[in-house]
Amino acid sequence: MLQGRQHLLQLYRSVAWTRPFSMDLKDVVKRLEDLAPRSLAESWDNVGLLVEPSGRKTVKSILLTNDLTEAVTEEAVSRQVDLVLSYHPPIFRPLKRITSSNWKERIIIRCIENGIAVYSPHTAHDALLGGVNDWLAKALEPKSTEPIQHSSEGGSWSHQVLLTTSSEEDAIRVADSLKQVLKSRTGTVSIVATAVLVSCQESVLALVARELETCAPNVQINVTQLQKAPRPGYGMGRLCTLEAPITPAEAVAKVKKHLGLEHVRIALSPKATMDSHTIRSYAVCAGSGASLLRGVRADLYLTGEMSHHEVLDANVQSGATVILCEHSNTERGYLKDVLKGKLEQRLEGKVGVVMSEVDRDPLVVV
């Protein structure tokens, strides 16, 4: 009998040790943003927590997907996950209504109904050192790599407004007034003795000026544009060099193996053949790379999608061979190969992290 009880106790301890625990949603979001700060994302993007259930939300499991489709949403509901991390933001353009007539709106309704939070990192992981573009660049085993468009140090603000008031009381009054009109995502306000310092984007300067006309009309104001140094290793796309030149055929084989694909599309530059050793450098951009890669000096462009005329420009104008893999195929493997492990480490094993089994690129070769 004693041995039986000891066996049950050991079994209970092993189950309790291996099962995921839980973490407050706010703590999960903080750790996601510590990993890839929203300041790294492009200004046009919509990243961060996009759907937040009401009340205090506890997260026991996270579903990783490249796109939050209706099929993935039903998967999230059936697997009873608490948070979906969707690489692409399911809410991108502003919603004027939430009805059942539009598939993206139906997704939001289903998530809210089932208490599922939604988070999207998107271009924050495009720019991240060790992020999706570094993962994609590894397909051809580069000798060296650097961002095509560097991220900047010094946070997300482009300007600072400094004003000195006559007393600390006035400084507090002015700062409080500015805080009421500025949200944390559009600017910060701090006080040093009788001085008030506002950090913000250029687009917010008019709002600050209008408020100061009311609360501090006779105070002199100094506006400074911040100069930001490049952030080493961080930025959009990657420009890479190879140890030795390879052929387009070898590049295709390596890309297909790295991405787990049976087919890719290739457009050879006029000076190349499939078996000529013409690739000594290459530029990558996960997703849609035409605008970032335009004019980049490299023998090969590797990306998800480009239009017909953009491919012609790359071939003829830039002299580059182009390999296209379809948009999400250049991103999805990063979630499985890299991000899943990073999240498990950041969340200290307290939250289960699983991959979607139904997420896939909508385009297939038939």
Secondary structure, DSSP 8 states (H G I E B T S, - for coil): -HHHHHHHHHHHHHHHHHS---EEHHHHHHHHHHHS-GGGS-TT---EEEE--SS--EESEEEEESS--HHHHHHHHHTT-SEEEESS-S--S--S---TTSHHHHHHHHHHHTT-EEEE-THHHHHSTTSHHHHHHGGG--SEEE-SEEEESS-S--EEEEEE-SSHHHHHHHHHHHHHH--TTTEEEEEETTEEEEEE-GGGHHHHHHHHHHH-TT--EEEEE----EEEEEEESEEEEEEEEE-HHHHHHHHHHHHT-S--EEE--TT--TTS--EEEEEEEEEE-HHHHTT---SEEEEEE--HHHHHIIIIIS--EEEE--TGGGTHHHIIIIIHHHHHHHTTTSSEEEE-SS---S----
